[in-house]
Each structure stands twice: as structure tokens, then as C-alpha cells.
């Protein structure tokens, strides 16, 4: 984000600071017209610079430091259906379930400092019945909607053994499975083929957010469980009272879209009822003085939240119409990215790539426009060029949206940088900028 070429840009959004209802560009300094209009009508959480989960007020953008580097979170509307996200004695998940059950185990509240920095982490210990088998916490009688993607996540921390597991059972055979997590190394030890998405995120201080997702159509009543494992693939332990791990913050999110495998977003705390985090929206940065319509470069450094979307998600420079714009699109096709220049209703230059890039990882994209000189770069490589075509009339383009020109189709992503240059760059500069 501190690349020297960015000093040449007319607009640079970098998540280094934020204020009420705006996302501040770092250049040009003090120019309020470079700011995005930001809205999110509910509170939400982020990982702050100290590495702790904290709640951010409504209509305040979130700069998240989960990776150790500040990124702007642009997330969709999401509901945590777990009615007590951090009370493992009560509450239900998804369309309803039994209260969580300590199954051959004992749970103890306020046992350890959690990812939010307070002493509200829980301990799960085997029940010391001198038998062998599982020791887990279970949400039995869990109802889900037929065909929905069901994303279940929990924060786990190593206790006496290195492994924990998440299990789904009692549903269609294709939705049942156990995935194992190495809580010592932070690696997914084994992912069930029946879990449509398995993730493990490092929240620091030994805490990992472990996630599985499944989808069932016929048997919609089953269970989600998590517990102690001694190794990958082994959840049978000798219950002698010495086996334990720590837990915090369950989240259960369902989505009816057939194309999305999982729906993992920032943690949404609940206490007695489901809770919804509304979408983040960042629109209308820039003006015609800061965006040169006849030539320029759009640079973006971001990671999409999902590798495919229910509808196309888009970041644009436009004139508030579909006729004119510079676009980055993520589509309904897995890992498909499209870079496009559209002038007077015509696509004058386009690059489409499907499957080369995991769009959930950070990539650097650049789109250059000038009459008969259009170029597309990704991660230091020129991936497309077009030497024929008109560009925009002067003073046509006047805004940047992390969405379509209308503000729909939010590009749901973690964003490190967006920059606009008022002139084209050399090939060497484009390579350097996107490398």
C-alpha cells in the first residue's frame, strides 16, 4: 500500500483510517470528494490492531487486522441463527435445535481469555467415566431447510491434546462427515469430502476459528457436534478426566443459494435471539476532477469472500450508468474474474479468466484505458491487451463504487487498496505496481 507509484495516483483508498460514514482516501489529503459514502445500519465486529475481536458501531467502516495487516471488510447481510453464541448451556441453531448437550463431557464457563480479550472462554473436558469413546458438545435435533448451505463455525483452542473435530450427522449421507483440525499447528488435519467447505483461521493466542458447511435435501433433522480428538481421524479417547480443549463463539449461518458452498463472515455475537449484521456499502468516491475519463489506470488489491457468487459482484468506476464504466467482476462461475472497459454501451476491451486464480486470495488487478491502448494486468503479468477502440468523452466518469454503478451487486471482499491514476503507466510500471 506504500508503493511509490501510488504517489502518482489521483485517488488512493487504503484502509489506514476511517471516520463516521466515510472511508478516507489517503491522497489527495483533505479532499472530502475522494471519500466513499459508507453505510451499515447495524453494529458489526472486527479484529482490532491489538488482535482482539471488538464491536464497531453502526455506520462505521471496519478495518480488520485478522491477517496482521489492515484490510477493509465489505461483507453481505448475514444472520447468526445461534441464539446464544457464547453460552454453551442453552440456545439453538439454524431452524431450531435442542439446547447444546455436554455429551460424555463437562463444560466450564469463564475458563480462559477468549478472542475478545475477556475471561469468557469455555473449557470442554471428558467426563471421567473410565470408558472410551467421544467427548463432545452436541446440538442434537438440529433442523435445517432443504437445499440450504449450512455453515457452522466455532473458535477452538488446544488443551491437553492437539486436535479437535467438527461433525455433522443424521442428515443425508452426502451431508454427514467429520473434519479434524490441528490446534497446535493451525492446519486442517483432514477435511470430510461431505463438508462442502472446511476452513481454519488463526485468531492469535492459540485460538482458531474452525468451520464446516454442508447441504442436505431429504433428511433435514440431524446434529452438529464438536469435540476432543487425539489425532487426525481419531475422536475416540480414554475418558479419564484429563482430556480437554477450549471453545468460544459459535456461529450458524444458512443460505438458500445453490451456488455458494459456505457463508463465513465476521463473528456475530448473540444473547437470547438470532442477530443480523446488515451489509456494508461503500459508494460515490471521487469526481471528474480526480478521474480522467480519456485515459488512466484502475488498480485494486483485494480478496473476494467466496470463489463464486449467486449473482455477479462488481467494483466500478462509472458515470452512474451501465453504459460507461471500468469494471472488475466476480461471477457465478467458480473463480471467474472479468476486467472490462465499457464505453457508450459497448464492451471495447475485456479480459476474462476462469479458474487460474483463487479469487478468495489477495490478487493485484490493473485496468488501463486510453484510445487504442487498453491493458489488463494481474499479479505482475499482462493478461490482456486491446489496441483498437474508443475511450470516454472528457468528464464522463465521476465515481467509484465497491458495487455496480447503481450501488447493487456489492463486491463482497477484503480490500487492501484501490487507486486511480489520471494517466496511463508504462508496462514496467504496471508490472511493478501489480507484482
LUMSELUM-767332 format. One record per residue (C-alpha): residue number from 1; x, y, z. Coordinates in steps of 0.1 Angstrom, whole numbers. Each point is the difference from the previous one (the first is absolute). Layout:
residues N
  resi      u      v      w
   NUM      X      Y      Z
...
This chain:
residues 435
  resi      u      v      w
     1      0      0      0
     2     30     23      4
     3     12     -7    -36
     4     18     31    -13
     5    -21     -1    -32
     6    -31      7     21
     7     13     35      5
     8     -9      6    -37
     9    -36    -10      6
    10    -29     26      2
    11    -20    -22     24
    12     14    -27     23
    13    -23    -18     25
    14     21    -18     25
    15    -15    -13     33
    16     23     20     22
    17    -27     22     16
    18    -37      3      1
    19    -27     23     14
    20    -38      2      4
    21    -17     -9    -33
    22     32      4    -21
    23     29    -20    -12
    24     29     24     -3
    25     22      1    -30
    26     37      8      9
    27      5     21    -31
    28     -8     28     -7
    29      1     10     36
    30    -30     17     14
    31    -21     -4    -32
    32    -34    -12     13
    33    -11     -7    -35
    34     23    -30     -1
    35    -18    -17     29
    36    -25    -28     -4
    37    -35      4     15
    38     -1    -28     24
    39    -30    -16     16
    40     -7    -31     21
    41    -31      4     22
    42     10    -25     27
    43     30     -6     22
    44     27    -25    -11
    45     32    -14     12
    46     36      2    -11
    47     34    -11     12
    48     17     31     12
    49     37     10     -1
    50      5    -18     34
    51    -12    -32    -16
    52    -33     -1     20
    53    -36     -3    -13
    54    -18     32      7
    55    -35     15     -9
    56     -1     29    -23
    57    -30     24      0
    58    -25      2    -28
    59     11     21    -31
    60     37     -3      9
    61     22    -18    -25
    62     21    -29     13
    63     37     -3     -5
    64      8    -35     10
    65     34    -13     11
    66     -6    -37      1
    67     28     -6    -24
    68     23     25     18
    69     -5     26    -27
    70    -30     24     -1
    71    -26     -9    -27
    72    -34     15     -5
    73    -29    -25      5
    74    -28      3    -26
    75    -24    -27     11
    76    -36    -10     -8
    77    -30     -1     22
    78      3    -30     23
    79    -19    -16     28
    80     15    -21     28
    81    -28    -25      8
    82     18    -11     32
    83    -22     17     26
    84     27     -1     27
    85     33      2    -18
    86     22     -3     31
    87    -22    -19     25
    88      4    -37     -5
    89    -27     -9     25
    90    -29     13    -21
    91    -12     12    -33
    92     -7    -14    -35
    93     15      2    -35
    94    -13      2    -36
    95    -38     -6     -2
    96      0    -13     36
    97     17    -27     21
    98      3    -13     35
    99     21     19     25
   100     36     -9     -3
   101      7    -33     18
   102     33     -8     18
   103      2    -35    -14
   104     24    -21     22
   105     16     32      9
   106      0     28     26
   107      0     37    -10
   108     13     29     22
   109     -7     36     -7
   110     25     29      4
   111     30    -23     -2
   112     24     19    -23
   113      4     34    -18
   114    -19     -2    -32
   115      7     17    -34
   116    -18     31     12
   117     25      4     28
   118    -23     -8     30
   119     -2    -30     22
   120    -30    -15    -17
   121     15    -30    -18
   122    -14    -35      9
   123     17    -33      9
   124    -12    -33    -14
   125     13    -30     20
   126     -8    -37     -2
   127    -23    -12     27
   128     25    -24     17
   129    -24    -30     -2
   130     30    -25     -6
   131    -14     -9    -34
   132     12      6    -35
   133    -18     19    -27
   134     -8     36     -9
   135     -1     30     22
   136    -18     28    -18
   137    -26     27      1
   138    -30     -6    -22
   139    -29     19    -15
   140    -24    -29     -5
   141    -33      2    -18
   142     13     27    -23
   143    -24     10    -27
   144     12     15    -32
   145    -18     10    -32
   146      1    -23    -30
   147     27     10    -24
   148     15     28     21
   149     37      4      6
   150      6     -4     37
   151     32     16     13
   152     10     -9     36
   153     30     16     17
   154     16     -1     34
   155     31     15     16
   156     22    -28     14
   157     33      0     19
   158     24    -28      8
   159     -4    -15     35
   160     16    -34     10
   161      0    -13    -36
   162      9     15    -33
   163    -32     -8    -19
   164    -37     10     -1
   165    -28    -10    -24
   166    -32     12    -15
   167    -27    -25    -10
   168    -33      0    -18
   169    -22    -31      3
   170    -35    -13     -5
   171     -6     19    -32
   172      2    -13    -36
   173     31    -23     -3
   174     16     26    -23
   175     -3     26     28
   176     15    -20     29
   177     37      0      9
   178     27      9     24
   179     28     25     -6
   180     31      2     22
   181     20     30     10
   182     36      1     13
   183     -3     26     28
   184     38     -1      5
   185     11      8    -35
   186    -31     18    -13
   187     -4    -24    -29
   188    -31    -18    -12
   189      9    -36      9
   190    -26    -16    -22
   191    -31     14    -17
   192    -31    -21     -6
   193     -9     -5    -36
   194    -36      7     11
   195      8     34     14
   196     -4     24    -29
   197     25     24     16
   198     25     -4     29
   199     19     30     13
   200     24      7     29
   201      9     37      8
   202     27     10     25
   203    -13     26     25
   204     31      1     21
   205     10    -12     35
   206     -7    -36    -11
   207    -36      6    -11
   208    -13    -13    -33
   209    -33      5    -16
   210    -10    -34    -14
   211    -28     -2    -26
   212    -18    -27    -20
   213    -30      3    -23
   214    -25    -26    -14
   215    -31     -2    -20
   216    -29    -25      3
   217    -33     -4    -18
   218    -19    -29     14
   219     12     -7     36
   220     -2     35     14
   221      1    -10     37
   222     35     -9     14
   223     27     13     22
   224     31     21      0
   225     27     -9     26
   226     35      9      9
   227     24    -16     24
   228     34    -13     11
   229     22    -21    -23
   230     34    -16      7
   231     11      0    -37
   232    -14      5    -35
   233    -28    -24     -5
   234     -2    -12     36
   235    -27     15     22
   236     -1    -30     23
   237     18      8     32
   238      6    -16     34
   239    -24     20     22
   240     22      4     32
   241     -7     36      7
   242     33     12    -15
   243    -12      9    -35
   244    -12     35     -7
   245      0     29    -25
   246    -13     36      1
   247    -29     15    -20
   248    -17     33     -8
   249    -25     16    -23
   250    -22    -23    -21
   251    -15     13    -32
   252    -26    -17    -22
   253     -9     16    -33
   254    -23    -14    -27
   255     -3     12    -36
   256    -25    -12    -26
   257     23      7    -30
   258      9    -32    -18
   259     33     13    -12
   260     16     11     32
   261     17    -28     20
   262      4     19     32
   263     -8     34     16
   264     28      8     24
   265      2     37     11
   266     11     19     31
   267    -12    -12     34
   268    -35     11      9
   269     -6     -2     38
   270    -35    -10     12
   271    -16     -2     34
   272    -35    -14      1
   273    -10      5    -36
   274     13     -2    -36
   275     19     31    -11
   276      4     15    -35
   277     30     20    -12
   278    -11     22    -29
   279     21      4    -31
   280     29     24     -3
   281     -4     26    -28
   282     27     23    -14
   283    -11     22    -29
   284      7     33    -18
   285     37      7      5
   286     16     25    -23
   287    -11     25    -26
   288      9     11    -36
   289     30     20     13
   290     15    -31     15
   291     -9    -25    -28
   292     13      6    -35
   293    -25    -15    -24
   294     22      0    -30
   295     29    -20     15
   296     10    -15     32
   297      6    -32     21
   298    -22    -16     27
   299     20    -21     25
   300    -16    -23     25
   301     15    -23     27
   302    -27    -22     15
   303    -12    -35      8
   304    -36    -11     -6
   305    -19    -16     28
   306    -11    -29    -21
   307     13    -17    -32
   308    -34      2    -16
   309    -30     22      5
   310    -38     -2     -4
   311      1     30    -23
   312     29     19    -15
   313     18     22     25
   314     16     32    -12
   315     24     29      7
   316     -4     29    -24
   317     10     34    -12
   318    -30     14    -18
   319    -23     29     -9
   320    -29    -15     20
   321    -11    -20    -31
   322      6    -34    -14
   323     12     15    -33
   324     33     13     12
   325     24    -16     25
   326     32    -17     10
   327     -9    -32     17
   328     13    -29     20
   329    -25    -29      2
   330     -1    -32     20
   331    -27    -23    -14
   332    -23    -30      7
   333     27    -22    -15
   334     26    -12     24
   335     32     21      0
   336    -11     20    -30
   337     13     36     -2
   338     -8     25    -27
   339     17     33     -7
   340    -19     23    -23
   341     -1     34    -16
   342    -35     10    -12
   343     -5     31    -21
   344    -34     13    -12
   345    -16    -33      5
   346     27    -21    -17
   347     27    -22     16
   348     30     15    -18
   349     26    -21     20
   350     -5    -31     21
   351     21    -27     17
   352    -17    -30     15
   353     18    -27     20
   354    -16    -31     15
   355     18    -23     24
   356     35     14     -1
   357     -3     20     32
   358    -16     -8     34
   359    -19     32      3
   360     -3     -4     38
   361     38      7      2
   362     15     34     -4
   363      8     10    -35
   364     10     33    -16
   365    -20     11    -30
   366      6     29    -24
   367    -22     12    -29
   368     15     27    -23
   369    -22     20    -24
   370     10     23    -29
   371    -12      2    -36
   372     15    -30    -18
   373     21     -9     31
   374    -18    -23     25
   375     19    -23     23
   376     -8    -24     28
   377     25    -12     27
   378     -3    -25     28
   379     28     -7     25
   380     27     15    -22
   381    -10    -17    -32
   382    -17     16    -31
   383    -30    -22     -5
   384    -17     19    -27
   385      4     29    -24
   386    -21     17    -27
   387     13     26    -25
   388    -32     10    -16
   389    -29     19     16
   390    -13     34     11
   391      2     13     35
   392    -23     22     20
   393     -8     36     -7
   394     15     25     24
   395    -17      3     35
   396    -20    -31     -5
   397     12    -22     29
   398     -7     16     35
   399     -3    -27     26
   400     14    -33     15
   401    -23    -25     15
   402      9    -32     18
   403    -30    -13    -18
   404    -17      6    -34
   405     -8     35    -13
   406    -33     -1     18
   407     14    -12     33
   408    -13    -35     -4
   409     21    -31     -4
   410     24      8     29
   411     34    -14     -6
   412      3    -20     33
   413     37      0      7
   414     30      8     23
   415     15     31    -17
   416     36     12      5
   417      1     28    -26
   418    -19     17    -28
   419     18     27    -21
   420     -8     20    -30
   421     27     16    -23
   422     -8     29    -23
   423     24    -12    -26
   424     11    -33    -14
   425     31    -17     14
   426     29    -17    -18
   427      1    -37     -3
   428     28     -1     26
   429    -20     21     24
   430    -31    -23     -4
   431     21    -30      6
   432     16     16     31
   433    -34     13     13
   434    -17    -34     -2
   435     29    -22     11
